[in-house]
């Protein structure tokens, strides 16, 4: 397919020029294994995906050169966030807001309440103008990661890329606001919840890579080797990437 063309790998010099840093800085990123790289002769090469993954994990802006190279999918700068009931205040849709659980409980991420019976919003998150203006741009970078990837906070997903949706056996839109219990297999659920709680509390002993079993909607069981990285923007969120996948029948 035309849309599946690979972007060229980047050398240390390329990355230094793109990011406006010294070559020694890039070499340090690679040496400490924060930036994934492979060797080609005497050179280190980094994929565009891995560079974007690293920059977002570190809370650094995506350079314009990279934005152009991947088709400008990363909208910048981000808008100052406002709650959904303020966004819809001047719309006819906003008449229901004061009776909605999102307003009464002052839920900042409205999509996390999509399973609540007192939710008054008639709009699906993927088609929601508010979500697409205020939250979509903050997680758009995951769609440039080839491996299954998702952004989550407080054990519910903000979004996931196509590869992650395929693992879960659902459409990308169904991931928005989904609780992790919808896709994590019962064998792993207690571990995932425990690790997340300890991670949020700052426990340095929590592994950032571990094995997790998923339970896709299509049935069966999928074992993945999950890598977790903190994100500074969106604040208090985490990036989950499935580095290895093993499907069990």
N, C-alpha and C positions, 0 to 999 in steps of 0.2 A: 504494500500500500504506500502511496505517496507520502502520507502523514507519518510514516514510521522511519523516515530517514534518520540516521544517526548523526549527531553533532560531533565535530572533531574533538579529540582529546586535547587537553591544555597542558603545556609545559609549565615549569616553575616560573620561567620568564614571562610567559603569557599571563599567568595569574597575578604576578607582581604588577604588571602594567595595567591589567584590568582593575585591580583592587587599589592601586596607588600605594603599594607598600614595597618594602625592600625584598629582594629575593631571599635573604636570610630569614625574613619573617615567614614567608611561605614554606621554606624548608623546615622551620620550627613547627609550623602547623602540622606538617606531614610527619616529622620525627616523633611528635607526641601522640600521633595517630588520631588526632582530631579531624584531620582532613585525609580522607581515604585516597590512596594513590597506588599505582602499579608501576613496576620498573620496565623500561624498554631500553636495553643496553645500559648506559650509564645515566639515563634520564628517568625522572619521575614524571608520570603522566596522570592527569586527573580528568575525570569525565565532567561535563557541564552539570549533570545531575548531582554529582558528589560535591562540587563546589557550591552549588545553590543550597544543598542540604546543610553544608557546613556554615555558610554565611547566615542562613536563617536560624540555625541552632545557636549561633553566637549573638544573634540579635543585630547583625550588621545589615545595612541596606544592600539591595541587589544593584550592582553597577549598571549604568545605562547600556554599556556594551553587551552585557549579558541579556538585558531585556530585549534588545534588538535581535540577538542571536536566537532566542527562543520564541520569537514572534510577538513580543510585547504582552505576554499573558499576565504579567505582574502589574496591576494598577498601583501607582504611587502618585502623590503621597496618600496616606490613610486619612479618612475623615475623623474629626473628633466625634467619638461615640456618644450617641444619645439613646435613651430607652425607647422601645417601640411605641409606647403610648404617646410620647411626645412627637414622634415622627408622624403618627397617624392623626394627630390632634385636629388638623385642618381638613381631613378627609371624612367622607361619610362613613367610611369603615371605622373611624375612631369612636363612633357612638357606642360601640360595644365594649370599648376598652375598660371602662370603670367597673364592668361586671365580670371582667376576665381575671383568672387566677394569677396571670402574669402581673397585672396592675395591683391587685390586692396584696400580693406577697412581694411586690417590687423585685421580680425576677429579672436580672439584667440580661441573661441570655434566654430570650423568650422561647427559642426552639427547644430548649431543654425541658419544657413543660408540655410538649406536644402530645404526650400520652395522658395528660390530666383531663378528666371529664368536665372540668369547669373552664377549660380553655375555650374562649369565644371566637378566636381567629378562624375565619373560613378559608384562609389562603394557605396553600401548601408551601413549605419553606423554599423548595427549589424555584417556585414562581413568584416568591415574595420580593417586592421591590426593596423593602427595608433590609432583608437579609442580604440581598445581592449588592446593596450599596455599602452596608456597614460591616458585614461579617465575611461575605464572599471574598473580597480583596485580601483580607487578612490571612486566608488559608489557601489562596490560589496557587501558591508555590508548590503544593503537594502534587499538583497535576503535571509537574515537570519531573517528578521522581518516577523512574521506571519501576522500581520495586513497590509492592503494596505498602501504602503509607496512609496514615490518618492523624488528625489533630484531635486531642481530647482534653477535657478538664472535668474534674470531679466525677469521673467514671461515666461521662456521656460524651459522645462524639460531636465535634463541631462540623467535621466533614471528612471524607476520605477520597482517594483517587479511584480511578476505574479499576485498577488492579486489586485494590483493597475490597471494593464492592464485589468483584468477581469471587474473591475468597469467601465472602460472606453470603454469596448467592442472592444478592439484591441489586437494585439500581443505585446509582450514586446518590440520588435524591433521598433515598430511604435511610441513608446513613446519618443525615443531619438530625441531631438531637437524640439519636438512638442510645440507649443505655448499653454498657458493655455486656450486661447479662444476656442481651439478645443474641450475641454472637460468640461469647466465650463459653467453651464447653464446661459443664459442671465440674469436671475433674480439675480444671485450672482456675475456676472462679474465685475460690477462697484465697489462693496464692496471689492472683492479680489484685484483688481488693486489698490484701494485707500489704503488698509491696507499694501500692499507690499511696496508702495512708502513711506508711513510713517514709516514703519518698517526699511527700508534701511536708512532713514534719522535719525534713532535713537529715534523715538517717543516712550517713555515708556508707553503711554496710549493704544497702540495697543494691543488687546487681543491676547494671544498665542494659544487660543482655541476658535473656533467659528463655527457656522453652515454654510455649503456651499452646494449648489445644483449643481450636475453634470449632464451633458447631454451626456450619452453614445452613441456611434455610432449605437448601436442596437435600440435606441429609448427610450422613457420614461424619467423619471426624478429620480435621486437618491439623497437623502438628507444624508449628512455625517457630523459628528462632527469632524472637522479638528484640529489637533494639529501641530503647527509650532515651530521648534527649529532651532537656528542658528548653522552652522557647521564652525569650524575653518579650516578644511581641507576636501574637497576642499574649498579654501578661498572664502568668500562672497557668499556661497551657503546656502540653507535652506533645512531642512528635513521636509516633510509633511507626517503625518500619519493619516489615517482615523480611529478614535477610535470607532465610532459608525456609522452604515450604516442602512438606511431605504429606501427601494425601493418603489417608487410610480408608479402606473400604469396609 
